[in-house]
């Protein structure tokens, strides 16, 4: 076993927290130990690291001193291929998120190994999300839990406390990555010809920081005029390097066909229109989940679409991801407001000089009365369980996890930010209790506005 105590090294350029003296004795949260032996972690290249996860189970404490408390349950012990992850979550936050692959040996000799972590389904591809601008530390998990009953797949995540080379780095979320695995999207590898060639694929509307396919269509403003540059699609699974020429031609042509139909005069034809190419309810669920949070990154960043082979279901479906700036947590593009629709935000985004705007699909879909009718009906279905009491109970449960053994206090000692502006917060909370109260009140107001806008009466 790695030596878990007494192994602090001098801080490297691995972005240590403000206070590297934070001590952890006991916690209700799993403890994640990462050992890189003083080497520099990179955003572009994975490095070999060792990881141990201690998790003694629900209701049990986990202890950092493994000599004093031997015999604890080791949820994982072994090599991982580690790097930093994220775009704005990396560049605009001193507390860096990580991506890691679990391995059956060192990077030099081993290969990817699917494992269960903290009760989540077997896979090799994992993330350690680093809540920073989200002072509540719960916006991602809250969004996932609210959407889980409705969407075909929503990632699972667990709070944990992380050490890197013996230095306490704070509270993180060990989270499933939206990927092809059996316990995630369960995507098959696409074939070379025939029906197998038509699936399965995962693509993403996102930044152009990777090899990408540029759409033929521009985003549009409120007057339906083309603006800004064309938006882009990133090939995620298979990634670009693993696609053969036939597969690349197929998935790009399928994207073109979907967009051609959406741009056409007969886009809403019941037989030949958009419903042939997209899973309409999946798009509605994605829209409602993001609009509930008034997520200013929705539709244009980390917007993930997957497609199975035509013989199974060839329509594009959506997956929820990246909600840390939602629920009133953003002073950009009116993200703090509890009224208004995000999908109509291109005027604001363009005026602010944003390069990546919302694809024209969303205003096109919402111009169709059939789509609008389905949206209103789906919101009414949501509201049978999406009650104020249900939402507040989830927030209270997450709050309990973070406070019962003072994990939030240790994180705040490592990263002291209460009462200070953190980009891009609108509300500057004075402490954790204040932040949670703000989150609750914002959600109450947002639900009330969506009820009114979608014609739903809760009484």
N, C-alpha and C positions, 0 to 999 in steps of 0.2 A: 504494500500500500504506500502511496505517497505520504511523505511527512506533512501533516496538515497544520501543525502548530510549530511555532518557533522558526518559521522559514521565511520571514519577511526579508525581501531584498530592497536595496535602494531603488527608488522610483526610476523607471526608464522613461523613454518617450512614448510609453503606452498610455498616455493621457490619464495619469493618476488623479484621484479626487482631490479636492481642496485640503481635506484633512485625512491623512493616511494613518492616523493613530486610532481610528475607530476599533473598538473591541466588541466581539460578539461572543457571549457565553452560551446562551440558549435561545432558540427561536422556534416558533411553530411552523416556519417556512422551510422548505428544503434548502440545503446549503450546497452550492456549486463551487468546487475548487478547480481552478484552471492553472496549470503549471506550464509556462512557456520558457522557463529557465533563463529569464532575462532577455530573451530575444524580442525583436521588434515585431509587433503584429501589423499586418498590412491590410489595406482595403482591396487590393487587386489580386494578391497571391495568397493562397492558403499556406499556413505553416503547421508543422507537426506540434501538437500539444498533448498534454495528459490531462484528463478530467476525472474527478470523482464527484458523485452526487450522493449526499446523505439525505435519506428520507425515511424516518421511522414510522410514518403513517399518520393518518388523520387523528387528531387529538393527542398526539405524542410530540414531545419536544425533540429537537435536533441540537446536538452539541458540537461546537467547534473544536473543543479539546478532545481529540480522539484517544489520547493516552489516559486521561482521567475517566472518559466514558467509552470504553471499548465495547465491541459487539454491536455497534449500531448498524442499521440496515443500509447497505450500499446499493443504491438504485442503479448506479452505473459506475464502472471503473475501467478505464482504457484510454486508447489514443483517439484523438479527434483531429480533423483537418480544419483549422480555425482561420477566420479572417474577420475584419470589420464588414458591416453591411450597411445598406441604406444610402439615400441621397441627402435630403434635407435633414433627416434624423441623424446623419453622420456629420455633415458639414456645419450645421447650426447648433450643435450640442456638444459640450465638452465630455458628457457622459455617453460613450460610444456603444452602439449595439453590435452584436456579433452574429455571424453565421458559422455553423459548424456541421461537419459530417462525422458521424460515428464510424470507426474503423475497426477491423479485426487485427490490426497490427500497426506499426508505424507507417507513415506516409510512403516511406521508401519501399517497404516490403508488403504492406497490408492493402486491403481493398475496403470499399464501403460495406458496412454491416448494418442491417436494419435491426433496431432494438426498441423496446418499450422504454419510455422515459416518463416518470411521474404519473403512471397510469394511462398515458396516451398511447395510441396504436403504434405498432412497429413501423419504423422508417429510419432512414439514415440522415435525412435532411432536416435540420432544426435551426431555430433562431433564438437568440437571447435579446429580446426587445428591451430597450433602456429608457423607461419613462423619465423624461426631464422637463420638457415644456408642459407636459401634462402633469401638473402638480398633484392631481388626485391620484395618479398612477393607475387609473381604472378605465379610461375611456375606451381603449381597445377591447378589453375584456367585457365591459358592459355592452358594447355594440355587438360583439360576437354572441353573447348570451341572449340578447333581445332578438337577434335574427335567427338563432339556431332552430327554433320550432318551424320556421317557414322556408328557409333556404335548404337546398339539397346537401350542401356542405358548407360548414363554417368552422374555421380553425379553433382548436382548443389551446388553452394556455394555462400555466400555473406560475404564481408568484414564487420567487426564490431569492436568496441572498448570495451574492457572488463575490468570490475572492480571486484575484489574479496575482500569482506569485506571492501569495500570503498577505496581500494588501486588500482590505475591504473596499469594494467598489459600489456597494449599495444594493437596493432592491431592483430586480429585473423580472421579466416575464419570459419563462422558457416556453416557447410557442411552436406549434406546428407551422411549417411553411406550406403555402398553397402550392402543391406539387402533385405529380402523377400517381403517388403511392397507393397501394391497396386500401389503406385506411384513410386516405384523403380523397382525391378525385377519382382514383381507381381507373386511370387511363391506360389503355394498351398501347404498345408501340405500333405506329402506323406501318402499313405494308407498302409494297412497291407498285402494285397494280390493282385494278378492280376495286371492290368495296373496301378492302383493308387500306387502300391508299387514302380513303376519305376520312380516316380517323385513326388514332385520337391525337388532338392537338391542344396546346395551351398557349395563348398569345396574350399580349398585354398592351394597352394604351399607356404610354409612359414617356419619360425623358428619352432623348436620343443619344444616350451615353453607351449604347451597345449597337451591334449590327441590327438594322431595322428595315422595315418595309414602310414606305411613305404612302399614305392614302392619296387617292386621286382627288379627294374633296377637301375643301376648306371648312373650318368652323364658320358659323354664321352669327350675325348680331341680331338684335331684337327686331330689326326690319328684314331679316332673312337675307342680308347682304353678306357675301363672303368677306372674311377678315383674316388678317394674320397669315401665318404659314399653314401648310397642310399638317395634320396630325399624323402620328406614327404608330406602328405596331411592332412590338418586340416579340420574337419567337422564343418562348420560354421552355416548352417541352413538345417535341425535341427542340434543343437549342439550335441556333443557326448552323453551327459547325457539324451537327449530327444529322441534319436534313440532307437527303440526296436531292438531285435536281428535280425529279418528278414530284417529290413531296413538297419542295419549296414552291414549285409552280402551282401545285394544287391548292395549298392553304392560302397563298396570296390571291389566287383567282377566286377562291371562296369568299375571302374578305371583300374583294372587288364586287362580287355578285350581290352580297348582302347590302353593300353600300349603294350599288347601282339601283337596286330595288327601292331602298329607302329614299333615294333622291328622285325617283320616277314619279310621274303624275298618278300612276295607279298603285302607289306604295301601300295603300291600305286595302287593296282588293282581297277579299276573304280567301280566294284560292291561290292567286299568284303573288300576293303582296308579302309584307315583311314577316308575317306569321309562318311562312315556309322556311325562313332562314334564322329566326331567333325564337328562343323559348320565351314567349311574351311574359308569362308569369315570373320567370326568373329575372327578367329585366325589371319588372314591376317591383319585385322584392328587393332588388339591389337599389332601385330608386327610393323606395320608402325607407330603407335602412339608412341610406346616406342623407336623405332629406330630414329624417327625424333628428339626426345629429347636426344638420346644416353644415355638412362637411365640405369645406371649400376646396379640398383636393379631389372630391368625387368626380367621376366620369373622365378625368383627364390625366390623372396620375395613379399608378398602381391599379388601373381598371382591368381586371383579369377576365378573359373570355376563354371558355374551353368548348371543344366540339368533339363529339364521339363520331364513329363512322356512320355513314348514312343508313346502313342496315340496322343500326340500333336506334339512333336519334341524331340526325345530322344538324340540328339547330344549335346555334351558339347559346351558351348559358353563362351566367355571371357568378362571381365569388366576391365576398366582402373582404376588405383588407385596408389597413392603414387609416385608423380613425382617431389618432392622437390629437389632431387639431379640431376635432368636432366638439359638439355640445358647448358652444359658446367660448371656445378656448383660443380664439384667433382675432387679432385686431386688423387683419387684412381682408379686403374684399367683402366687408360687412359680415364677416363670419361670426361676430358676436350677436347678431340680431336673432330674435326668435320668430320673425316673420320673413316671408319671401322664399322663393324657390332657388336652389343652387343651380339647377339646370338652365336657368335664365341669366346666368352671371357673366356671359361672355363680354357684354359691354363694359362691366366693371373690370374684368380681367384684362381686356384689351387696353382700356384707358390707363391701367396701372403698368402697362408694358410687359405683361406676362407673355412668355413665349409659347407656353403650352395651354391651349384653350380646349373647351368642351366640344367633342365631336358633334356634328350636326344631327346625329341620330336622335338625340334626346328631345330637342325641340320638335323634330319631325314626328316622333312617336306621340308626344303630348299634344300635337295638333289634331290627332285623330280621336274622334268622339268615342269610338269603340275602346281604344286604349284607355282613355280617361274614365270611361264607365267601369272598366276592369280595375283601374287604380282605386277608384272610390270604393268599390265593393271589397277589394282586398284590404283597404284600410279599416273598413268596418269589421272584417274578420279579425284583423290584428287586435282591434280594440276590445274584443271579447276577453282576451288574456292580457293585453298590454294596458293594464290599468295602472293608475298612479301607485297603488299599493304594491303591485308586482315589481315595478321599476324601483321603487324605494327599497324594497326588500333585497333586491340584488345589490344595490349600492351599499346598504347596511351590512350585508354579508361580506362584501369586498373590504369595506372599512374595518370590520372586525378582524379579518385576516391580517391587515396591515398594522393594526394597533395593539392587538391583544398581548403580544410580546415585544412591542416597541420597535418593530422593524422600520416603521416610518420615521421614528426618531433617529435611528442609526443612519438611515439614508440622508436625513436632513443634516446630520452632523458631518457626513462625508461631503455633501453638496449643499451648503447653507444658502438658501435662496428666498426664504419667506420674507415678504415685505419688499422684495426687489423685483424690478422688471426682468422677465425672461422672455426672449423672442419666441413667438409673437403673441404673447398673452394680452388679452383685453382687460381682464380683471386681475389685479395684483392682490392675491390673498395673503393674509397676515399669518395664517397657520393652516394646518391640515383640516381642522374643524371648519374653518371659514371657507376653504376651498370646496369641501363636500357640501356645505350649505348652499354655496353659489351654484354648484352643479345641479343639485336637486331643484332649486327654484327655476333655473334656466329650462330644465326638462319639462317642468309643469307648464311653463308658459309656451314652450314649443308645441307640446301635445295639444294644448288648447287652440293654438293658431291652426295647426293642421286639421283638427276637428272642424273648425269653421271653414277652412279653405276647401276641404273635401266633403263638406255637407254631412258630417256625422254628428249626431246628438248623443252624448253619453247618458242622457236621462231617459 
